[in-house]
């Protein structure tokens, strides 16, 4: 059975003070819109919304929304805001959906296994894309997309083209976008430009003038880390 979210219509002015009163009463202000119908300002139970967001399918979960005086609608969470300090939900956007119309959604990519390049070559697995954007019918939205990376060697790459494909799902993220790769991270000591100049000012150092006093002490060598090269940016949440 799908989750049922009971949304109570909000009345009066819809400003910051009104939203604070809703939150003070233990609810979250929300907006329900979509499917060619008017948007409705509502309040919902934060525990119920959190349970949906932390479920296996997360924000792609399809559930029923009940609003007094309106027919029950299928909906999804399309946006949410959190208070940065306490990490509490403070606002939710709910969108009515039609089960016979395709949706654009973002789906989590789950890496399976430990790459050969990590086990035997001292590499590090770097996941560049944690979500990809797909287009499909609501009933075909996957909870996550699994990809086996156990055979991935040093400097080898998994791209979107290497993710599981099917006729039911169309990838909107570019096929050549990097999802994950194995990189070798090492530290290399590189002398800073001013080091040579400082060394020249030290008596007895190569290139120093006879009897010339030390103008400055040599600087410490600069440590530069080399890691991954470029990362493909995911599209919107």
GROMACS elastic network, one bead per residue, 0.5 to 0.9 nm:
[ bonds ]
;  ai    aj funct       b0    kb
    1     4     6  0.87568   500
    2    62     6  0.73056   500
    2    63     6  0.53402   500
    2    64     6  0.66456   500
    3    48     6  0.89496   500
    3    52     6  0.83127   500
    3    61     6  0.88636   500
    3    62     6  0.78903   500
    3    64     6  0.61734   500
    3    65     6  0.85775   500
    4    63     6  0.59556   500
    4    65     6  0.58593   500
    4    66     6  0.71505   500
    5    44     6  0.74267   500
    5    45     6  0.80203   500
    5    48     6  0.73148   500
    5    49     6  0.81655   500
    5    63     6  0.71869   500
    5    64     6  0.60647   500
    5    66     6  0.62210   500
    5    67     6  0.88054   500
    6    43     6  0.87459   500
    6    44     6  0.67079   500
    6    45     6  0.79489   500
    6    64     6  0.84144   500
    6    65     6  0.59139   500
    6    67     6  0.63841   500
    6    68     6  0.86296   500
    7    30     6  0.85683   500
    7    32     6  0.89321   500
    7    42     6  0.57456   500
    7    43     6  0.56333   500
    7    44     6  0.50864   500
    7    45     6  0.79872   500
    7    65     6  0.66989   500
    7    66     6  0.58977   500
    7    67     6  0.51975   500
    7    68     6  0.78042   500
    8    41     6  0.85526   500
    8    42     6  0.52316   500
    8    43     6  0.52981   500
    8    44     6  0.66641   500
    8    66     6  0.83227   500
    8    67     6  0.60714   500
    8    68     6  0.69029   500
    9    40     6  0.70924   500
    9    41     6  0.59649   500
    9    43     6  0.64486   500
    9    67     6  0.68763   500
    9    68     6  0.73197   500
   10    13     6  0.86894   500
   10    14     6  0.81662   500
   10    22     6  0.87792   500
   10    29     6  0.81275   500
   10    30     6  0.89854   500
   10    40     6  0.82241   500
   10    41     6  0.55394   500
   10    43     6  0.63777   500
   11    14     6  0.79403   500
   11    41     6  0.80652   500
   11    42     6  0.84844   500
   12    18     6  0.81077   500
   13    17     6  0.88397   500
   13    18     6  0.66058   500
   14    17     6  0.80734   500
   14    18     6  0.58596   500
   14    19     6  0.69344   500
   14    41     6  0.80665   500
   15    18     6  0.53108   500
   15    19     6  0.62609   500
   15    20     6  0.87317   500
   16    19     6  0.50172   500
   16    20     6  0.61443   500
   16    21     6  0.86891   500
   17    20     6  0.50674   500
   17    21     6  0.63642   500
   17    22     6  0.88024   500
   18    21     6  0.51341   500
   18    22     6  0.64208   500
   18    23     6  0.88497   500
   19    22     6  0.50849   500
   19    23     6  0.63558   500
   19    24     6  0.85830   500
   19    28     6  0.79435   500
   19    29     6  0.60549   500
   19    90     6  0.85571   500
   19    91     6  0.87281   500
   20    23     6  0.51186   500
   20    24     6  0.59873   500
   20    25     6  0.85949   500
   20    29     6  0.87408   500
   20    90     6  0.89475   500
   21    25     6  0.62596   500
   21    26     6  0.88805   500
   21    27     6  0.89356   500
   22    25     6  0.52186   500
   22    26     6  0.67787   500
   22    27     6  0.55604   500
   22    28     6  0.63367   500
   22    29     6  0.63528   500
   22    43     6  0.72170   500
   23    26     6  0.50960   500
   23    28     6  0.55093   500
   23    29     6  0.71847   500
   23    43     6  0.89519   500
   23    90     6  0.72471   500
   24    27     6  0.73198   500
   25    28     6  0.88076   500
   26    45     6  0.74993   500
   26    46     6  0.76135   500
   27    43     6  0.60023   500
   27    44     6  0.55596   500
   27    45     6  0.52120   500
   27    46     6  0.59948   500
   27    90     6  0.87858   500
   28    42     6  0.84270   500
   28    43     6  0.53038   500
   28    44     6  0.53081   500
   28    45     6  0.63605   500
   28    46     6  0.58972   500
   28    89     6  0.71009   500
   28    90     6  0.57992   500
   28    91     6  0.58211   500
   28    92     6  0.72087   500
   29    41     6  0.74494   500
   29    42     6  0.60568   500
   29    44     6  0.66768   500
   29    90     6  0.69741   500
   29    91     6  0.53237   500
   29    92     6  0.66619   500
   29    93     6  0.89691   500
   30    40     6  0.84611   500
   30    41     6  0.59934   500
   30    42     6  0.51522   500
   30    43     6  0.54217   500
   30    44     6  0.68645   500
   30    80     6  0.89366   500
   30    90     6  0.87542   500
   30    91     6  0.55869   500
   30    93     6  0.56286   500
   30    94     6  0.71515   500
   31    39     6  0.66611   500
   31    40     6  0.56585   500
   31    42     6  0.57881   500
   31    43     6  0.80412   500
   31    91     6  0.84479   500
   31    92     6  0.66447   500
   31    93     6  0.51068   500
   31    94     6  0.59635   500
   31    95     6  0.82319   500
   32    38     6  0.84871   500
   32    39     6  0.55296   500
   32    40     6  0.51814   500
   32    41     6  0.65187   500
   32    42     6  0.71144   500
   32    65     6  0.89267   500
   32    75     6  0.84853   500
   32    92     6  0.87815   500
   32    93     6  0.63398   500
   32    95     6  0.56899   500
   32    96     6  0.70176   500
   33    36     6  0.80930   500
   33    37     6  0.67192   500
   33    38     6  0.63390   500
   33    40     6  0.64598   500
   33    41     6  0.89129   500
   33    93     6  0.80450   500
   33    94     6  0.65091   500
   33    95     6  0.51066   500
   33    96     6  0.59681   500
   34    37     6  0.58996   500
   34    38     6  0.74275   500
   34    39     6  0.71092   500
   34    94     6  0.85208   500
   34    95     6  0.53987   500
   34    97     6  0.69343   500
   35    38     6  0.86665   500
   35    95     6  0.80817   500
   35    96     6  0.57841   500
   35    97     6  0.62285   500
   35    98     6  0.70790   500
   37    96     6  0.88448   500
   42    67     6  0.82367   500
   43    92     6  0.89686   500
   44    47     6  0.89296   500
   44    48     6  0.79740   500
   44    49     6  0.76996   500
   44    92     6  0.86526   500
   45    48     6  0.54486   500
   45    49     6  0.64992   500
   45    50     6  0.88011   500
   46    49     6  0.50936   500
   46    50     6  0.60152   500
   46    51     6  0.85012   500
   46    88     6  0.87797   500
   46    89     6  0.68950   500
   46    90     6  0.86498   500
   47    50     6  0.51148   500
   47    51     6  0.61279   500
   47    52     6  0.87413   500
   48    51     6  0.51050   500
   48    52     6  0.64541   500
   48    53     6  0.88279   500
   49    52     6  0.51495   500
   49    53     6  0.62536   500
   49    54     6  0.86821   500
   49    77     6  0.85905   500
   49    89     6  0.87779   500
   49    92     6  0.85968   500
   50    53     6  0.50320   500
   50    54     6  0.60729   500
   50    55     6  0.84315   500
   50    89     6  0.81119   500
   51    54     6  0.53375   500
   51    55     6  0.60758   500
   51    58     6  0.85893   500
   52    55     6  0.51821   500
   52    56     6  0.84543   500
   52    57     6  0.79722   500
   52    58     6  0.58474   500
   52    59     6  0.69052   500
   52    60     6  0.89165   500
   52    61     6  0.67755   500
   52    63     6  0.89287   500
   52    77     6  0.87681   500
   53    56     6  0.83541   500
   53    57     6  0.77970   500
   53    59     6  0.52167   500
   53    60     6  0.83872   500
   53    61     6  0.79379   500
   53    77     6  0.82406   500
   54    57     6  0.79454   500
   54    58     6  0.54453   500
   54    59     6  0.81589   500
   55    59     6  0.83203   500
   55    61     6  0.80217   500
   56    61     6  0.84304   500
   56   143     6  0.60287   500
   56   144     6  0.80394   500
   57    60     6  0.55012   500
   57    61     6  0.53146   500
   57    62     6  0.88582   500
   57   107     6  0.86067   500
   57   108     6  0.89233   500
   57   141     6  0.86407   500
   57   142     6  0.73445   500
   57   144     6  0.71133   500
   58    61     6  0.56964   500
   58    77     6  0.88648   500
   58   143     6  0.74940   500
   59    62     6  0.83628   500
   59    76     6  0.68295   500
   59    77     6  0.54365   500
   59    78     6  0.69076   500
   59    79     6  0.84449   500
   59   106     6  0.89512   500
   60    76     6  0.64149   500
   60    77     6  0.71123   500
   60    78     6  0.82019   500
   60   105     6  0.72398   500
   60   106     6  0.79162   500
   60   107     6  0.77612   500
   60   138     6  0.86684   500
   60   141     6  0.72484   500
   60   142     6  0.83722   500
   60   143     6  0.73859   500
   61    75     6  0.84271   500
   61    76     6  0.61634   500
   61    77     6  0.76531   500
   61   141     6  0.87062   500
   61   143     6  0.82382   500
   62    74     6  0.65529   500
   62    75     6  0.57164   500
   62    76     6  0.52329   500
   62    77     6  0.83003   500
   62    97     6  0.86605   500
   62   138     6  0.76198   500
   62   139     6  0.85061   500
   63    73     6  0.82770   500
   63    74     6  0.56179   500
   63    75     6  0.55562   500
   63    76     6  0.65636   500
   64    72     6  0.63870   500
   64    73     6  0.55392   500
   64    75     6  0.60803   500
   64    76     6  0.86893   500
   65    71     6  0.87862   500
   65    72     6  0.56490   500
   65    73     6  0.53013   500
   65    74     6  0.62542   500
   65    75     6  0.64453   500
   65    94     6  0.89910   500
   65    96     6  0.84890   500
   66    69     6  0.88483   500
   66    70     6  0.73066   500
   66    71     6  0.70889   500
   66    73     6  0.68367   500
   67    70     6  0.55192   500
   67    71     6  0.73205   500
   67    72     6  0.69840   500
   67    73     6  0.87043   500
   68    71     6  0.81704   500
   70    73     6  0.84978   500
   73    96     6  0.62699   500
   73    97     6  0.76742   500
   73    98     6  0.87977   500
   74    95     6  0.83396   500
   74    96     6  0.56442   500
   74    97     6  0.56739   500
   74    98     6  0.71486   500
   74    99     6  0.79971   500
   75    94     6  0.63463   500
   75    95     6  0.52513   500
   75    97     6  0.53865   500
   75    98     6  0.84971   500
   76    93     6  0.85490   500
   76    94     6  0.56570   500
   76    95     6  0.54574   500
   76    96     6  0.67374   500
   76    97     6  0.72808   500
   77    80     6  0.75105   500
   77    92     6  0.71499   500
   77    93     6  0.59912   500
   77    95     6  0.64634   500
   78    92     6  0.79588   500
   78    93     6  0.57512   500
   78    94     6  0.59231   500
   78    95     6  0.64723   500
   78   105     6  0.89411   500
   78   237     6  0.83309   500
   79    91     6  0.83753   500
   79    92     6  0.59775   500
   79    93     6  0.50387   500
   79    94     6  0.73635   500
   79   237     6  0.81966   500
   80    89     6  0.72275   500
   80    90     6  0.76705   500
   80    91     6  0.55945   500
   80    93     6  0.61417   500
   80    94     6  0.89582   500
   81    84     6  0.89837   500
   81    88     6  0.83576   500
   81    89     6  0.58819   500
   81    90     6  0.56514   500
   81    91     6  0.51942   500
   81    92     6  0.66118   500
   82    85     6  0.87384   500
   82    86     6  0.82648   500
   82    87     6  0.54648   500
   82    88     6  0.51457   500
   82    90     6  0.53880   500
   82    91     6  0.72438   500
   83    86     6  0.59198   500
   83    88     6  0.51593   500
   83    89     6  0.63532   500
   83    90     6  0.62937   500
   84    87     6  0.51405   500
   84    88     6  0.75765   500
   85    88     6  0.81200   500
   89    92     6  0.77745   500
   97   100     6  0.88272   500
   97   101     6  0.78656   500
   97   103     6  0.84598   500
   97   138     6  0.81196   500
   98   101     6  0.55873   500
   98   102     6  0.83355   500
   98   137     6  0.89784   500
   98   138     6  0.79273   500
   99   102     6  0.78569   500
   99   137     6  0.67151   500
   99   138     6  0.56826   500
   99   139     6  0.69865   500
  100   137     6  0.65892   500
  100   138     6  0.76814   500
  100   139     6  0.88595   500
  101   136     6  0.82178   500
  101   137     6  0.59488   500
  101   138     6  0.74997   500
  102   135     6  0.63414   500
  102   138     6  0.66009   500
  103   134     6  0.81120   500
  103   135     6  0.54395   500
  103   136     6  0.55400   500
  103   137     6  0.59748   500
  103   138     6  0.64874   500
  103   141     6  0.87723   500
  104   133     6  0.68171   500
  104   134     6  0.57058   500
  104   136     6  0.68493   500
  104   137     6  0.88428   500
  104   172     6  0.83799   500
  105   132     6  0.83231   500
  105   133     6  0.56302   500
  105   134     6  0.56262   500
  105   135     6  0.64483   500
  105   136     6  0.81921   500
  105   141     6  0.79847   500
  105   237     6  0.78019   500
  106   131     6  0.59575   500
  106   132     6  0.54043   500
  106   134     6  0.62293   500
  106   135     6  0.87953   500
  106   235     6  0.82863   500
  106   236     6  0.76905   500
  106   237     6  0.60536   500
  107   130     6  0.83794   500
  107   131     6  0.51767   500
  107   132     6  0.54835   500
  107   133     6  0.63195   500
  107   134     6  0.72003   500
  107   141     6  0.80140   500
  107   142     6  0.70995   500
  107   143     6  0.70074   500
  107   144     6  0.56922   500
  107   145     6  0.69610   500
  108   129     6  0.87833   500
  108   130     6  0.57634   500
  108   132     6  0.66465   500
  108   142     6  0.88577   500
  108   143     6  0.74751   500
  108   145     6  0.62523   500
  108   146     6  0.87237   500
  109   129     6  0.74571   500
  109   130     6  0.52826   500
  109   131     6  0.53315   500
  109   132     6  0.70209   500
  109   144     6  0.58015   500
  109   146     6  0.60650   500
  109   147     6  0.74523   500
  109   163     6  0.89358   500
  109   179     6  0.82856   500
  110   130     6  0.75897   500
  110   131     6  0.88164   500
  110   144     6  0.65317   500
  110   145     6  0.58580   500
  110   147     6  0.63518   500
  110   148     6  0.86852   500
  111   114     6  0.87555   500
  111   127     6  0.82888   500
  111   145     6  0.85212   500
  111   146     6  0.60250   500
  111   147     6  0.52459   500
  111   148     6  0.60779   500
  111   149     6  0.63993   500
  111   180     6  0.85424   500
  112   146     6  0.67711   500
  112   147     6  0.59131   500
  112   149     6  0.59149   500
  112   150     6  0.71027   500
  113   147     6  0.88177   500
  113   148     6  0.60434   500
  113   149     6  0.57387   500
  113   151     6  0.85989   500
  114   117     6  0.84559   500
  114   118     6  0.68482   500
  114   119     6  0.70672   500
  114   125     6  0.83419   500
  114   148     6  0.86504   500
  114   149     6  0.65338   500
  114   151     6  0.81293   500
  114   152     6  0.83991   500
  115   118     6  0.52861   500
  115   119     6  0.64255   500
  115   120     6  0.87614   500
  115   123     6  0.87525   500
  115   124     6  0.87959   500
  115   125     6  0.73512   500
  115   148     6  0.87932   500
  115   149     6  0.54971   500
  115   151     6  0.55432   500
  115   153     6  0.64532   500
  115   154     6  0.86238   500
  115   182     6  0.77169   500
  116   119     6  0.50142   500
  116   120     6  0.58662   500
  116   121     6  0.71949   500
  116   123     6  0.87149   500
  116   149     6  0.85279   500
  116   150     6  0.60399   500
  116   151     6  0.56374   500
  116   152     6  0.57390   500
  116   153     6  0.53023   500
  116   154     6  0.77214   500
  117   120     6  0.57359   500
  117   122     6  0.65176   500
  117   123     6  0.53443   500
  117   124     6  0.75528   500
  117   125     6  0.81648   500
  117   150     6  0.86852   500
  117   151     6  0.80647   500
  117   152     6  0.61691   500
  117   155     6  0.79904   500
  117   156     6  0.84353   500
  117   182     6  0.63546   500
  117   183     6  0.82646   500
  117   184     6  0.89299   500
  118   121     6  0.57247   500
  118   122     6  0.52385   500
  118   124     6  0.55960   500
  118   125     6  0.67803   500
  118   152     6  0.85447   500
  118   153     6  0.76366   500
  118   154     6  0.75718   500
  118   182     6  0.72154   500
  118   183     6  0.87607   500
  119   122     6  0.66133   500
  119   123     6  0.76720   500
  120   123     6  0.80271   500
  120   153     6  0.89590   500
  121   153     6  0.78983   500
  121   154     6  0.67136   500
  121   184     6  0.84322   500
  122   154     6  0.83956   500
  122   183     6  0.88609   500
  122   184     6  0.69130   500
  122   185     6  0.86966   500
  123   153     6  0.84554   500
  123   154     6  0.62733   500
  123   155     6  0.84597   500
  123   182     6  0.58720   500
  123   183     6  0.53606   500
  123   185     6  0.71047   500
  124   154     6  0.85619   500
  124   181     6  0.83160   500
  124   182     6  0.54153   500
  124   183     6  0.53768   500
  124   184     6  0.62614   500
  124   185     6  0.73628   500
  125   180     6  0.70839   500
  125   181     6  0.59388   500
  125   183     6  0.65673   500
  126   179     6  0.86733   500
  126   180     6  0.55493   500
  126   181     6  0.55168   500
  126   182     6  0.60692   500
  126   183     6  0.70545   500
  126   228     6  0.79424   500
  127   130     6  0.66526   500
  127   178     6  0.85309   500
  127   179     6  0.60374   500
  127   181     6  0.67055   500
  127   182     6  0.87895   500
  128   178     6  0.64801   500
  128   179     6  0.51862   500
  128   180     6  0.52999   500
  128   181     6  0.78153   500
  128   230     6  0.89972   500
  128   231     6  0.58454   500
  128   232     6  0.66900   500
  128   233     6  0.79221   500
  128   234     6  0.87156   500
  129   132     6  0.69689   500
  129   177     6  0.83768   500
  129   178     6  0.69630   500
  129   180     6  0.68823   500
  129   231     6  0.81421   500
  129   232     6  0.70968   500
  129   233     6  0.72123   500
  129   234     6  0.62922   500
  130   179     6  0.73774   500
  130   180     6  0.89014   500
  130   234     6  0.81061   500
  131   144     6  0.87482   500
  131   145     6  0.88032   500
  131   179     6  0.87098   500
  131   234     6  0.69540   500
  131   235     6  0.85265   500
  131   237     6  0.83661   500
  132   145     6  0.88884   500
  132   160     6  0.81593   500
  132   171     6  0.75582   500
  132   172     6  0.76963   500
  132   173     6  0.59127   500
  132   179     6  0.87465   500
  132   234     6  0.67099   500
  132   235     6  0.74763   500
  133   170     6  0.87475   500
  133   171     6  0.62230   500
  133   172     6  0.53485   500
  133   173     6  0.54114   500
  133   234     6  0.79828   500
  133   235     6  0.68400   500
  133   236     6  0.80260   500
  133   237     6  0.83989   500
  134   141     6  0.85434   500
  134   169     6  0.64772   500
  134   170     6  0.54854   500
  134   172     6  0.51948   500
  134   173     6  0.71632   500
  135   141     6  0.84296   500
  135   168     6  0.86157   500
  135   169     6  0.59401   500
  135   170     6  0.51028   500
  135   171     6  0.64244   500
  135   172     6  0.68336   500
  136   139     6  0.81523   500
  136   140     6  0.61713   500
  136   141     6  0.64899   500
  136   168     6  0.62109   500
  136   169     6  0.51291   500
  136   170     6  0.65137   500
  137   140     6  0.53530   500
  137   141     6  0.67655   500
  137   168     6  0.76840   500
  137   169     6  0.81791   500
  138   141     6  0.55424   500
  139   142     6  0.85260   500
  140   168     6  0.66905   500
  140   169     6  0.74363   500
  141   144     6  0.85474   500
  141   168     6  0.89516   500
  141   169     6  0.79620   500
  142   145     6  0.67563   500
  145   163     6  0.76148   500
  145   164     6  0.73956   500
  146   163     6  0.76517   500
  146   164     6  0.75679   500
  147   158     6  0.87209   500
  147   162     6  0.81389   500
  147   163     6  0.61037   500
  147   164     6  0.72161   500
  148   151     6  0.77192   500
  148   152     6  0.87137   500
  149   152     6  0.53411   500
  149   153     6  0.89980   500
  149   158     6  0.77973   500
  149   180     6  0.85676   500
  149   181     6  0.89086   500
  150   153     6  0.84920   500
  152   155     6  0.83022   500
  152   156     6  0.58670   500
  152   157     6  0.72785   500
  152   158     6  0.80501   500
  152   181     6  0.76477   500
  152   182     6  0.70989   500
  153   156     6  0.53490   500
  153   157     6  0.84216   500
  153   181     6  0.85314   500
  153   182     6  0.66197   500
  154   157     6  0.87773   500
  154   181     6  0.79885   500
  154   182     6  0.52081   500
  154   183     6  0.61516   500
  154   184     6  0.72169   500
  155   181     6  0.63324   500
  155   182     6  0.50864   500
  155   183     6  0.53993   500
  155   184     6  0.76047   500
  156   180     6  0.86819   500
  156   181     6  0.56501   500
  156   182     6  0.59799   500
  156   183     6  0.81611   500
  157   178     6  0.67674   500
  157   179     6  0.75576   500
  157   180     6  0.59191   500
  157   182     6  0.69536   500
  158   161     6  0.79287   500
  158   162     6  0.59706   500
  158   163     6  0.78257   500
  158   177     6  0.86858   500
  158   178     6  0.61271   500
  158   179     6  0.55548   500
  158   180     6  0.52698   500
  158   181     6  0.61342   500
  159   162     6  0.52978   500
  159   163     6  0.70821   500
  159   175     6  0.66592   500
  159   176     6  0.56661   500
  159   177     6  0.54486   500
  159   179     6  0.50727   500
  159   180     6  0.70450   500
  159   181     6  0.87185   500
  160   163     6  0.53384   500
  160   164     6  0.87159   500
  160   171     6  0.80751   500
  160   173     6  0.73634   500
  160   174     6  0.69347   500
  160   176     6  0.60522   500
  160   177     6  0.57203   500
  160   178     6  0.65711   500
  160   179     6  0.62155   500
  161   164     6  0.81500   500
  161   165     6  0.81691   500
  161   171     6  0.89611   500
  161   174     6  0.82816   500
  161   176     6  0.63682   500
  161   177     6  0.80653   500
  162   165     6  0.82755   500
  162   175     6  0.82398   500
  162   179     6  0.89764   500
  163   179     6  0.88412   500
  165   168     6  0.83983   500
  165   169     6  0.69251   500
  165   170     6  0.78809   500
  165   171     6  0.82877   500
  166   169     6  0.56561   500
  166   170     6  0.77425   500
  167   170     6  0.73281   500
  171   174     6  0.74206   500
  171   175     6  0.75845   500
  172   175     6  0.81660   500
  173   176     6  0.85940   500
  173   177     6  0.71583   500
  173   234     6  0.74365   500
  173   235     6  0.72761   500
  174   177     6  0.54337   500
  175   178     6  0.84825   500
  177   231     6  0.85110   500
  177   232     6  0.58433   500
  177   233     6  0.84533   500
  177   234     6  0.88838   500
  178   181     6  0.75007   500
  178   231     6  0.70057   500
  178   232     6  0.59929   500
  179   231     6  0.87388   500
  179   232     6  0.79042   500
  181   228     6  0.87348   500
  182   228     6  0.87634   500
  183   227     6  0.67625   500
  183   228     6  0.62221   500
  184   226     6  0.82503   500
  184   227     6  0.66812   500
  184   228     6  0.80634   500
  185   225     6  0.72905   500
  185   226     6  0.58436   500
  185   228     6  0.79051   500
  186   224     6  0.89626   500
  186   225     6  0.63233   500
  186   226     6  0.60553   500
  186   227     6  0.74077   500
  187   223     6  0.68890   500
  187   224     6  0.61792   500
  187   226     6  0.65956   500
  188   222     6  0.88861   500
  188   223     6  0.62371   500
  188   224     6  0.57825   500
  188   225     6  0.64896   500
  188   226     6  0.77322   500
  189   221     6  0.65628   500
  189   222     6  0.62391   500
  189   224     6  0.64654   500
  189   225     6  0.88006   500
  190   221     6  0.62062   500
  190   222     6  0.55924   500
  190   223     6  0.62579   500
  190   224     6  0.70123   500
  191   194     6  0.82946   500
  191   195     6  0.64560   500
  191   196     6  0.80566   500
  191   219     6  0.88954   500
  191   220     6  0.80500   500
  191   222     6  0.59101   500
  191   223     6  0.83903   500
  192   195     6  0.54376   500
  192   196     6  0.78178   500
  192   219     6  0.76836   500
  192   220     6  0.78934   500
  192   221     6  0.58604   500
  192   222     6  0.56982   500
  193   196     6  0.62377   500
  193   197     6  0.74098   500
  194   197     6  0.51516   500
  194   198     6  0.61752   500
  194   199     6  0.86035   500
  194   218     6  0.79909   500
  194   219     6  0.72825   500
  195   198     6  0.51651   500
  195   199     6  0.61229   500
  195   200     6  0.86760   500
  195   217     6  0.87425   500
  195   218     6  0.54553   500
  195   219     6  0.55144   500
  195   220     6  0.76605   500
  195   221     6  0.75332   500
  196   199     6  0.50785   500
  196   200     6  0.62516   500
  196   201     6  0.88871   500
  196   218     6  0.79008   500
  197   200     6  0.52071   500
  197   201     6  0.66998   500
  197   218     6  0.82555   500
  198   201     6  0.52754   500
  198   202     6  0.68666   500
  198   214     6  0.79953   500
  198   215     6  0.71203   500
  198   216     6  0.57528   500
  198   217     6  0.61745   500
  198   218     6  0.50471   500
  198   219     6  0.74425   500
  199   202     6  0.53542   500
  199   203     6  0.85915   500
  199   205     6  0.61380   500
  199   206     6  0.76803   500
  199   207     6  0.83320   500
  199   208     6  0.77902   500
  199   214     6  0.85162   500
  199   216     6  0.82960   500
  199   217     6  0.75542   500
  199   218     6  0.58125   500
  199   219     6  0.89387   500
  200   203     6  0.78169   500
  200   204     6  0.86265   500
  200   205     6  0.58785   500
  200   206     6  0.63567   500
  200   207     6  0.53646   500
  200   209     6  0.79455   500
  200   214     6  0.84791   500
  201   204     6  0.88721   500
  201   205     6  0.74210   500
  201   207     6  0.82060   500
  201   208     6  0.55903   500
  201   209     6  0.77025   500
  201   212     6  0.68665   500
  201   213     6  0.66745   500
  201   215     6  0.55908   500
  201   216     6  0.70288   500
  201   217     6  0.84740   500
  202   205     6  0.54745   500
  202   206     6  0.86337   500
  202   208     6  0.63992   500
  202   209     6  0.88344   500
  202   212     6  0.74348   500
  202   213     6  0.65476   500
  202   215     6  0.71553   500
  202   216     6  0.77241   500
  202   217     6  0.77016   500
  202   218     6  0.84716   500
  203   206     6  0.86084   500
  203   208     6  0.60703   500
  203   209     6  0.74548   500
  203   210     6  0.71462   500
  203   211     6  0.66664   500
  203   212     6  0.60870   500
  203   213     6  0.62710   500
  203   214     6  0.63419   500
  204   207     6  0.83034   500
  204   208     6  0.64446   500
  204   209     6  0.83618   500
  204   210     6  0.77798   500
  204   211     6  0.87006   500
  205   208     6  0.55181   500
  205   209     6  0.88117   500
  206   209     6  0.88448   500
  208   211     6  0.84442   500
  208   212     6  0.68654   500
  209   212     6  0.53363   500
  209   213     6  0.87889   500
  210   213     6  0.88945   500
  212   215     6  0.85840   500
  214   217     6  0.71970   500
  216   219     6  0.85607   500
  218   221     6  0.88666   500
  219   222     6  0.86306   500
  226   229     6  0.84778   500
  228   231     6  0.78801   500
  234   237     6  0.84159   500
